[in-house]
Amino acid sequence: MTNPDESVASAKYEMANRLFFRLYQCANMLHKTGTRAVEAEGLTTQQWAVLGALSRPVAQGGMGVGDLARYLMVSRQNLSGVLSRMERDGHLAIVPDGRDRRARLITMTESGRHVWQDLALPKIHAYYEEILKDFSFNDTTHTLHYLLKILENMQRLDGEWVDGGETGSTDGA
């Protein structure tokens, strides 16, 4: 006879496996289809995320590289190449921080603001509409709620591993 607790645990792990595999697939498809949505502007999803982060009112004066990496939850090393390409393309300026000359401040240029606001955002909004067309407002709210819970637990786990010395920091600091 099968132990009911073992059956429940097995079903829970099977569902978790499916959930995390679907998250993995969604992340890959976001990069693929999201980049396709903004490629005419010369952007990738990573660059879209950088411009989105810098377009927030709180970032109008620019963001430090470390702060931007933490906000995007990427390593400084991964962010460095993206920032270099975006600076080369004229979307960003990377300047010494006036408060700490050793630190660098990332700001969106006028060209970057034009690409973001006038060219990319309308396509991003159309992308969102297409991807979420079968979602009600409540569906979207619930999905966001559960993704935030997963993210919070991942951040907690990441902090435990960092504190426990089992892994390095994910932000390159």
Backbone as ProteinMPNN parsed JSONL, in Angstrom:
{"seq_chain_A": "MTNPDESVASAKYEMANRLFFRLYQCANMLHKTGTRAVEAEGLTTQQWAVLGALSRPVAQGGMGVGDLARYLMVSRQNLSGVLSRMERDGHLAIVPDGRDRRARLITMTESGRHVWQDLALPKIHAYYEEILKDFSFNDTTHTLHYLLKILENMQRLDGEWVDGGETGSTDGA", "coords_chain_A": {"N_chain_A": [[0.845, -1.18, 0.0], [0.461, 2.248, -0.709], [1.946, 5.024, 0.85], [0.067, 7.773, 1.832], [1.166, 10.3, 2.436], [3.626, 10.213, 1.127], [2.762, 10.082, -1.512], [1.508, 12.573, -1.799], [3.719, 14.248, -1.386], [5.292, 13.468, -3.57], [3.644, 14.263, -5.716], [3.655, 16.998, -5.238], [6.365, 17.666, -5.703], [6.526, 16.978, -8.373], [4.762, 18.853, -9.514], [6.131, 21.185, -8.775], [8.455, 20.831, -10.28], [7.402, 21.024, -12.867], [6.416, 23.676, -12.77], [8.805, 25.224, -12.373], [10.229, 24.502, -14.653], [8.542, 25.567, -16.609], [8.786, 28.282, -15.956], [11.461, 28.63, -16.646], [11.279, 28.14, -19.418], [9.57, 30.286, -20.099], [11.226, 32.486, -19.48], [13.253, 32.135, -21.392], [11.726, 32.382, -23.754], [10.81, 34.988, -23.401], [13.192, 36.428, -23.758], [13.699, 35.768, -26.436], [11.272, 36.44, -27.963], [10.732, 38.966, -26.948], [13.047, 40.417, -27.583], [12.798, 40.306, -30.335], [10.605, 41.978, -30.608], [11.639, 44.523, -30.158], [13.846, 44.773, -31.768], [14.164, 46.309, -34.083], [14.783, 48.764, -33.133], [17.302, 48.395, -32.365], [17.649, 47.113, -29.959], [17.926, 44.756, -27.231], [16.35, 42.403, -24.966], [17.716, 42.685, -22.577], [18.809, 45.237, -22.815], [16.462, 46.658, -23.027], [15.49, 46.264, -20.429], [17.42, 47.706, -18.977], [17.045, 50.349, -19.967], [14.401, 50.673, -19.153], [14.709, 50.554, -16.353], [16.265, 52.838, -15.936], [14.492, 54.777, -16.739], [12.701, 55.217, -14.764], [11.209, 57.467, -12.389], [12.71, 57.713, -9.979], [15.264, 57.232, -10.832], [16.099, 59.326, -12.387], [18.293, 61.023, -12.041], [20.308, 59.336, -12.626], [21.953, 56.139, -12.095], [24.026, 54.231, -9.953], [26.415, 51.759, -10.984], [26.481, 49.391, -9.447], [24.043, 49.626, -8.042], [22.234, 49.513, -10.176], [22.793, 46.959, -11.161], [21.998, 45.395, -8.94], [19.261, 46.087, -8.854], [18.349, 45.033, -11.293], [18.992, 42.45, -10.83], [21.296, 41.107, -11.76], [24.699, 40.161, -12.488], [27.496, 42.367, -12.002], [29.412, 41.927, -13.918], [27.975, 40.742, -16.067], [26.309, 42.88, -16.652], [28.096, 44.829, -17.416], [29.032, 44.452, -20.121], [26.646, 44.884, -21.546], [26.102, 47.543, -20.862], [28.339, 48.809, -21.982], [27.918, 48.388, -24.747], [25.531, 49.808, -25.034], [26.35, 52.362, -24.369], [28.162, 52.809, -26.452], [26.324, 52.835, -28.543], [25.078, 55.182, -28.04], [22.97, 55.43, -26.263], [23.298, 55.592, -23.546], [25.112, 57.353, -20.973], [28.12, 57.021, -19.279], [29.472, 58.103, -16.483], [31.797, 59.558, -14.093], [30.705, 59.438, -10.706], [29.576, 62.257, -9.057], [29.592, 62.376, -6.291], [31.268, 60.392, -5.475], [34.148, 59.846, -6.867], [35.305, 57.474, -7.656], [33.244, 55.787, -8.223], [30.896, 54.906, -10.81], [28.351, 56.507, -12.686], [25.331, 55.812, -14.271], [23.518, 57.167, -16.861], [20.649, 57.973, -18.856], [20.865, 59.032, -22.175], [19.79, 61.786, -24.32], [19.271, 60.682, -26.81], [18.918, 58.005, -26.069], [16.642, 58.314, -24.47], [14.817, 59.108, -26.428], [14.778, 56.791, -28.072], [13.778, 54.99, -26.2], [11.257, 56.138, -25.203], [9.822, 57.036, -27.508], [10.176, 55.165, -29.596], [10.615, 52.436, -28.672], [8.84, 51.937, -26.424], [6.063, 52.041, -27.401], [6.067, 49.655, -28.92], [6.724, 47.779, -26.984], [4.493, 47.983, -25.311], [2.555, 47.014, -27.088], [3.53, 44.43, -27.34], [3.158, 43.489, -24.696], [0.343, 43.593, -24.648], [-0.282, 41.63, -26.571], [0.857, 39.288, -25.468], [-0.499, 39.07, -23.032], [-3.155, 38.915, -23.752], [-5.196, 37.044, -23.249], [-5.556, 37.241, -20.574], [-7.307, 38.338, -17.744], [-7.654, 41.399, -15.859], [-7.543, 40.662, -13.172], [-6.37, 38.116, -13.415], [-3.795, 38.866, -14.239], [-2.988, 40.362, -12.02], [-2.993, 38.375, -10.008], [-1.078, 36.596, -11.052], [1.221, 38.209, -10.986], [1.37, 38.583, -8.208], [1.968, 35.933, -7.313], [4.369, 35.429, -8.655], [5.979, 37.365, -7.46], [6.039, 36.344, -4.844], [7.489, 33.977, -5.289], [9.884, 35.112, -6.197], [10.675, 36.58, -3.9], [11.163, 34.457, -2.122], [13.267, 33.215, -3.47], [15.182, 35.245, -3.309], [15.523, 35.321, -0.552], [16.598, 32.765, -0.149], [18.92, 33.061, -1.671], [20.208, 35.005, -0.154], [20.609, 33.545, 2.195], [22.401, 31.603, 1.298], [24.552, 33.178, 0.522], [25.181, 34.374, 2.975], [25.822, 32.075, 4.343], [28.134, 31.358, 3.166], [28.169, 29.667, 0.994], [27.922, 30.421, -1.633], [28.801, 32.965, -4.014], [28.102, 36.514, -4.157], [25.354, 37.565, -6.155], [25.347, 39.981, -7.377], [27.794, 40.882, -8.04], [29.156, 42.379, -6.19]], "CA_chain_A": [[0.0, 0.0, 0.0], [1.23, 3.484, -0.815], [1.798, 5.995, 1.92], [-0.545, 8.987, 1.272], [2.091, 11.429, 2.575], [4.619, 10.097, 0.051], [2.071, 10.418, -2.763], [1.334, 14.028, -1.806], [5.053, 14.836, -1.586], [5.679, 13.183, -4.951], [2.848, 15.138, -6.581], [4.12, 18.369, -5.015], [7.64, 17.821, -6.406], [6.232, 16.935, -9.811], [4.207, 20.167, -9.866], [7.22, 22.164, -8.674], [9.311, 20.633, -11.446], [6.693, 21.602, -14.02], [6.378, 25.121, -12.599], [10.111, 25.836, -12.61], [10.575, 24.303, -16.057], [7.773, 26.561, -17.369], [9.435, 29.578, -15.728], [12.669, 28.608, -17.473], [10.846, 28.317, -20.803], [9.07, 31.657, -20.243], [12.38, 33.395, -19.514], [13.885, 31.992, -22.704], [10.838, 32.951, -24.764], [10.825, 36.441, -23.217], [14.387, 36.939, -24.442], [13.552, 35.574, -27.886], [10.181, 37.22, -28.546], [10.881, 40.354, -26.512], [14.085, 41.026, -28.413], [12.211, 40.471, -31.67], [9.674, 43.11, -30.552], [12.36, 45.817, -30.135], [15.101, 44.679, -32.513], [14.265, 47.392, -35.071], [15.39, 49.898, -32.424], [18.651, 47.978, -32.002], [17.642, 46.735, -28.546], [17.667, 43.4, -26.748], [15.569, 42.471, -23.725], [18.584, 43.187, -21.518], [18.886, 46.687, -22.989], [15.108, 47.113, -22.688], [15.426, 46.305, -18.968], [18.274, 48.814, -18.521], [16.357, 51.609, -20.255], [13.24, 50.726, -18.273], [15.178, 50.887, -15.002], [16.735, 54.236, -15.929], [13.384, 55.68, -17.051], [11.886, 55.424, -13.561], [11.466, 58.787, -11.787], [13.755, 57.646, -8.957], [16.575, 57.098, -11.489], [16.296, 60.439, -13.319], [19.653, 61.546, -11.881], [21.243, 58.256, -12.931], [22.096, 55.066, -11.111], [25.333, 53.61, -9.869], [26.473, 50.453, -11.636], [26.084, 48.38, -8.461], [22.604, 49.755, -7.785], [21.538, 49.029, -11.359], [22.955, 45.495, -11.179], [21.122, 44.837, -7.893], [17.867, 46.28, -9.255], [18.063, 44.086, -12.378], [19.358, 41.119, -10.332], [22.324, 40.536, -12.625], [26.04, 40.45, -11.99], [28.157, 43.525, -12.606], [30.108, 41.457, -15.113], [26.991, 40.616, -17.144], [25.803, 44.208, -16.962], [29.172, 45.632, -18.002], [29.009, 44.356, -21.58], [25.41, 45.519, -22.023], [26.278, 48.992, -20.707], [29.33, 49.258, -22.972], [27.257, 48.444, -26.064], [24.54, 50.876, -25.024], [27.105, 53.618, -24.411], [28.654, 52.892, -27.83], [25.193, 53.168, -29.406], [24.605, 56.52, -27.692], [21.774, 55.391, -25.422], [23.698, 55.853, -22.159], [26.386, 57.989, -20.636], [28.716, 56.455, -18.065], [30.322, 59.193, -15.994], [32.125, 59.443, -12.67], [29.695, 59.939, -9.777], [30.05, 63.481, -8.414], [29.744, 62.166, -4.845], [32.362, 59.439, -5.277], [34.795, 59.815, -8.182], [35.65, 56.087, -8.015], [32.021, 55.134, -8.693], [30.384, 55.366, -12.106], [26.925, 56.781, -12.723], [24.74, 55.504, -15.574], [22.374, 58.014, -17.178], [20.109, 57.832, -20.199], [21.091, 60.206, -23.01], [18.604, 62.232, -25.069], [19.049, 59.656, -27.827], [18.359, 56.853, -25.366], [15.284, 58.666, -24.072], [14.007, 59.061, -27.655], [14.607, 55.382, -28.441], [12.913, 54.358, -25.197], [9.896, 56.672, -25.122], [9.127, 57.212, -28.78], [10.283, 54.021, -30.489], [10.495, 51.118, -28.035], [7.673, 51.768, -25.544], [4.845, 51.606, -28.102], [6.206, 48.251, -29.309], [6.681, 47.001, -25.746], [3.088, 47.935, -24.893], [1.873, 46.088, -28.009], [4.008, 43.099, -26.948], [2.42, 43.134, -23.483], [-1.051, 43.341, -25.027], [-0.362, 40.351, -27.282], [1.179, 38.188, -24.562], [-1.488, 38.991, -21.952], [-4.497, 39.135, -24.31], [-6.168, 36.126, -22.656], [-5.537, 37.453, -19.129], [-8.097, 39.426, -17.167], [-6.872, 42.219, -14.928], [-7.338, 39.833, -11.985], [-5.366, 37.097, -13.755], [-2.484, 39.526, -14.242], [-2.692, 40.703, -10.625], [-2.668, 37.135, -9.289], [0.201, 36.098, -11.573], [2.261, 39.061, -10.417], [1.455, 38.259, -6.783], [2.663, 34.66, -7.105], [5.761, 35.578, -9.098], [6.676, 38.113, -6.405], [6.29, 35.422, -3.736], [8.604, 33.113, -5.703], [11.092, 35.946, -6.207], [11.062, 36.851, -2.505], [11.756, 33.238, -1.565], [14.576, 33.028, -4.116], [16.09, 36.236, -2.718], [15.825, 34.85, 0.806], [17.511, 31.636, -0.31], [20.197, 33.614, -2.136], [20.827, 35.647, 1.008], [21.066, 32.503, 3.112], [23.59, 30.974, 0.735], [25.64, 34.155, 0.604], [25.545, 34.48, 4.391], [26.401, 30.804, 4.761], [29.407, 31.159, 2.485], [28.082, 28.612, -0.006], [27.98, 30.971, -2.982], [29.163, 34.367, -4.07], [27.013, 37.452, -4.396], [24.901, 37.59, -7.538], [25.417, 41.331, -7.947], [29.188, 41.211, -8.338], [29.75, 43.229, -5.154]], "C_chain_A": [[0.894, 1.247, 0.0], [0.915, 4.407, 0.342], [1.213, 7.282, 1.321], [0.374, 10.204, 1.362], [3.142, 11.41, 1.473], [4.002, 10.458, -1.289], [1.891, 11.925, -2.9], [2.68, 14.709, -2.058], [5.524, 14.632, -3.022], [4.931, 14.089, -5.923], [3.305, 16.588, -6.462], [5.429, 18.614, -5.765], [7.456, 17.803, -7.914], [5.673, 18.28, -10.286], [5.277, 21.254, -9.792], [8.148, 22.054, -9.878], [8.676, 21.251, -12.688], [6.694, 23.124, -13.964], [7.726, 25.752, -12.953], [10.591, 25.621, -14.042], [9.819, 25.302, -16.926], [8.334, 27.965, -17.167], [10.696, 29.708, -16.586], [12.304, 28.843, -18.94], [10.336, 29.74, -21.045], [10.219, 32.66, -20.32], [13.069, 33.332, -20.872], [13.032, 32.608, -23.808], [10.729, 34.467, -24.627], [12.024, 37.035, -23.938], [14.222, 36.868, -25.958], [12.492, 36.499, -28.486], [10.244, 38.688, -28.152], [11.931, 41.082, -27.33], [13.547, 41.266, -29.819], [11.301, 41.703, -31.708], [10.39, 44.457, -30.652], [13.644, 45.809, -30.961], [15.261, 45.777, -33.558], [14.88, 48.644, -34.45], [16.821, 49.578, -31.997], [18.768, 47.533, -30.561], [17.456, 45.238, -28.367], [16.817, 43.522, -25.485], [16.41, 42.984, -22.563], [18.672, 44.714, -21.601], [17.543, 47.338, -22.676], [14.996, 47.248, -21.17], [16.249, 47.462, -18.403], [17.571, 50.145, -18.757], [15.116, 51.759, -19.382], [13.623, 51.122, -16.85], [15.58, 52.354, -14.913], [15.615, 55.232, -16.2], [12.498, 55.961, -15.839], [12.203, 56.788, -12.952], [12.601, 58.771, -10.765], [15.158, 57.59, -9.564], [16.878, 58.261, -12.43], [17.686, 61.047, -13.218], [20.72, 60.521, -12.208], [21.277, 57.236, -11.811], [23.535, 54.599, -11.119], [25.284, 52.228, -10.508], [26.01, 49.354, -10.677], [24.598, 48.414, -8.161], [21.793, 49.214, -8.96], [21.624, 47.502, -11.444], [22.052, 44.839, -10.144], [19.652, 44.95, -8.295], [17.464, 45.261, -10.322], [18.346, 42.635, -11.983], [20.274, 40.382, -11.305], [23.679, 40.85, -12.013], [26.577, 41.707, -12.662], [28.846, 43.126, -13.902], [29.151, 41.33, -16.286], [26.481, 41.982, -17.591], [26.836, 45.036, -17.713], [29.152, 45.624, -19.529], [27.799, 45.042, -22.18], [25.572, 47.036, -21.969], [27.268, 49.533, -21.732], [28.707, 49.387, -24.355], [26.259, 49.595, -26.122], [25.21, 52.255, -25.024], [27.629, 53.849, -25.828], [27.548, 53.339, -28.781], [24.576, 54.527, -29.074], [23.38, 56.566, -26.811], [22.061, 55.788, -23.972], [24.96, 56.687, -22.1], [26.85, 57.36, -19.329], [29.764, 57.462, -17.608], [30.694, 58.948, -14.537], [31.022, 60.073, -11.821], [30.286, 61.144, -9.05], [30.288, 63.325, -6.926], [30.92, 61.258, -4.527], [33.015, 59.208, -6.634], [35.194, 58.4, -8.602], [34.45, 55.348, -8.591], [31.602, 55.723, -10.043], [28.872, 55.469, -12.046], [26.425, 56.551, -14.15], [23.527, 56.405, -15.77], [21.93, 57.756, -18.613], [20.364, 59.139, -20.953], [19.774, 60.641, -23.667], [18.257, 61.215, -26.144], [18.411, 58.421, -27.205], [16.925, 57.095, -24.947], [14.341, 58.618, -25.277], [13.733, 57.609, -28.057], [13.627, 54.711, -27.49], [11.469, 54.826, -25.326], [9.149, 56.645, -26.456], [9.112, 55.956, -29.653], [9.972, 52.689, -29.81], [9.206, 50.948, -27.241], [6.386, 51.408, -26.282], [4.91, 50.13, -28.514], [6.16, 47.338, -28.09], [5.241, 46.88, -25.255], [2.287, 46.995, -25.788], [2.261, 44.646, -27.689], [3.255, 42.617, -25.708], [0.978, 42.774, -23.815], [-1.195, 41.963, -25.676], [-0.138, 39.176, -26.325], [0.083, 37.996, -23.514], [-2.93, 39.109, -22.45], [-5.562, 38.218, -23.71], [-6.254, 36.267, -21.138], [-6.499, 38.574, -18.752], [-7.161, 40.264, -16.292], [-6.553, 41.412, -13.67], [-6.314, 38.734, -12.235], [-3.957, 37.688, -13.666], [-2.059, 39.866, -12.817], [-2.273, 39.468, -9.833], [-1.327, 36.566, -9.748], [1.355, 36.894, -10.983], [2.462, 38.75, -8.937], [2.277, 36.981, -6.552], [4.112, 34.716, -7.583], [6.582, 36.353, -8.069], [6.97, 37.229, -5.197], [7.462, 34.489, -4.064], [9.908, 33.9, -5.664], [11.576, 36.245, -4.793], [11.719, 35.632, -1.87], [13.117, 32.948, -2.185], [15.597, 34.005, -3.536], [16.488, 35.829, -1.301], [16.836, 33.713, 0.743], [18.89, 32.115, -0.747], [20.94, 34.273, -0.978], [21.353, 34.642, 2.008], [22.35, 31.863, 2.596], [24.79, 31.911, 0.797], [26.124, 34.253, 2.041], [26.234, 33.217, 4.886], [27.711, 30.487, 4.071], [29.372, 30.107, 1.39], [28.164, 29.129, -1.425], [28.38, 32.423, -2.899], [27.929, 35.226, -4.308], [26.644, 37.458, -5.867], [25.025, 38.96, -8.169], [26.859, 41.761, -8.205], [29.864, 42.044, -7.275], [30.624, 42.423, -4.212]], "O_chain_A": [[1.946, 1.274, 0.638], [-0.236, 4.549, 0.754], [1.8, 7.837, 0.392], [0.368, 11.05, 0.467], [3.511, 12.457, 0.942], [4.66, 11.082, -2.121], [2.093, 12.488, -3.976], [2.765, 15.642, -2.856], [6.097, 15.543, -3.619], [5.531, 14.624, -6.856], [3.341, 17.32, -7.451], [5.589, 19.658, -6.396], [8.14, 18.521, -8.643], [6.068, 18.784, -11.337], [5.325, 22.141, -10.644], [8.576, 23.066, -10.432], [9.35, 21.927, -13.465], [6.939, 23.79, -14.97], [7.785, 26.698, -13.738], [11.29, 26.473, -14.59], [10.383, 25.834, -17.882], [8.356, 28.759, -18.107], [10.96, 30.758, -17.172], [12.941, 29.646, -19.622], [10.635, 30.336, -22.08], [10.186, 33.581, -21.135], [13.427, 34.365, -21.437], [13.555, 33.28, -24.697], [10.571, 35.165, -25.629], [11.892, 38.032, -24.648], [14.57, 37.809, -26.671], [12.782, 37.255, -29.413], [9.855, 39.559, -28.93], [11.731, 42.229, -27.727], [13.809, 42.307, -30.422], [11.233, 42.393, -32.725], [9.827, 45.424, -31.165], [14.446, 46.739, -30.866], [16.389, 46.143, -33.889], [15.432, 49.486, -35.158], [17.476, 50.391, -31.344], [19.858, 47.564, -29.989], [16.906, 44.55, -29.228], [16.592, 44.628, -24.993], [15.888, 43.641, -21.662], [18.617, 45.4, -20.58], [17.493, 48.438, -22.126], [14.464, 48.243, -20.678], [15.822, 48.123, -17.456], [17.505, 50.981, -17.856], [14.813, 52.86, -18.921], [12.941, 51.93, -16.219], [15.272, 53.03, -13.932], [15.772, 56.42, -15.919], [11.641, 56.844, -15.886], [13.353, 57.224, -12.996], [13.376, 59.725, -10.695], [16.138, 57.875, -8.875], [17.833, 58.183, -13.202], [18.209, 61.542, -14.216], [21.912, 60.803, -12.082], [20.713, 57.437, -10.735], [24.186, 54.573, -12.164], [24.226, 51.602, -10.563], [25.229, 48.484, -11.062], [23.959, 47.369, -8.037], [20.784, 48.537, -8.764], [20.638, 46.837, -11.762], [21.406, 43.833, -10.438], [18.882, 44.01, -8.098], [16.372, 44.694, -10.265], [17.986, 41.706, -12.707], [20.066, 39.212, -11.627], [23.792, 41.7, -11.13], [26.155, 42.061, -13.762], [28.863, 43.89, -14.868], [29.475, 41.763, -17.392], [26.25, 42.205, -18.779], [26.479, 45.857, -18.557], [29.245, 46.679, -20.156], [27.907, 45.708, -23.21], [25.221, 47.734, -22.92], [27.053, 50.609, -22.29], [28.935, 50.374, -25.054], [26.153, 50.278, -27.14], [24.689, 53.202, -25.615], [27.547, 54.963, -26.346], [27.788, 54.116, -29.704], [23.653, 54.971, -29.756], [22.798, 57.635, -26.623], [21.174, 56.262, -23.261], [25.759, 56.723, -23.036], [26.067, 57.189, -18.394], [30.796, 57.65, -18.251], [29.999, 58.221, -13.827], [30.474, 61.115, -12.178], [31.378, 61.057, -8.489], [31.094, 64.055, -6.348], [31.502, 61.338, -3.445], [32.491, 58.457, -7.458], [35.4, 58.151, -9.79], [34.611, 54.396, -9.355], [31.911, 56.869, -10.367], [28.198, 54.636, -11.44], [27.021, 57.034, -15.113], [22.613, 56.409, -14.945], [22.728, 57.373, -19.468], [20.108, 60.223, -20.428], [18.767, 59.939, -23.574], [17.083, 60.918, -26.367], [17.467, 57.859, -27.76], [16.082, 56.203, -25.05], [13.209, 58.148, -25.168], [12.593, 57.244, -28.346], [12.753, 53.957, -27.917], [10.564, 54.018, -25.532], [7.978, 56.271, -26.511], [8.142, 55.711, -30.37], [9.164, 51.906, -30.309], [8.54, 49.92, -27.367], [5.665, 50.526, -25.816], [3.897, 49.432, -28.458], [5.613, 46.238, -28.16], [4.814, 45.806, -24.831], [1.432, 46.257, -25.299], [1.425, 43.745, -27.758], [2.774, 41.485, -25.666], [0.452, 41.774, -23.326], [-2.125, 41.22, -25.363], [-0.865, 38.184, -26.375], [-0.227, 36.862, -23.15], [-3.834, 39.375, -21.657], [-6.733, 38.596, -23.671], [-6.953, 35.492, -20.486], [-6.5, 39.635, -19.376], [-6.023, 39.876, -16.026], [-5.435, 41.467, -13.159], [-5.483, 38.448, -11.372], [-3.051, 37.085, -13.09], [-0.899, 39.678, -12.451], [-1.305, 39.513, -9.074], [-0.532, 36.108, -8.928], [2.348, 36.321, -10.534], [3.597, 38.663, -8.468], [3.168, 36.953, -5.703], [4.988, 34.108, -6.968], [7.747, 36.034, -7.834], [8.034, 37.347, -4.59], [8.321, 34.244, -3.218], [10.919, 33.413, -5.158], [12.775, 36.167, -4.523], [12.717, 35.76, -1.161], [14.025, 32.484, -1.495], [16.746, 33.634, -3.298], [17.644, 35.973, -0.904], [17.813, 33.7, 1.492], [19.908, 31.632, -0.25], [22.153, 34.118, -0.839], [22.411, 34.845, 2.604], [23.276, 31.61, 3.366], [25.907, 31.484, 1.089], [27.326, 34.218, 2.302], [27.117, 33.274, 5.741], [28.333, 29.463, 4.354], [30.421, 29.691, 0.9], [28.448, 28.358, -2.342], [28.305, 33.04, -1.836], [26.852, 34.719, -4.621], [27.517, 37.366, -6.731], [24.828, 39.1, -9.376], [27.099, 42.915, -8.558], [31.035, 42.393, -7.425], [31.204, 42.98, -3.279]]}, "name": "protein", "num_of_chains": 1, "seq": "MTNPDESVASAKYEMANRLFFRLYQCANMLHKTGTRAVEAEGLTTQQWAVLGALSRPVAQGGMGVGDLARYLMVSRQNLSGVLSRMERDGHLAIVPDGRDRRARLITMTESGRHVWQDLALPKIHAYYEEILKDFSFNDTTHTLHYLLKILENMQRLDGEWVDGGETGSTDGA"}
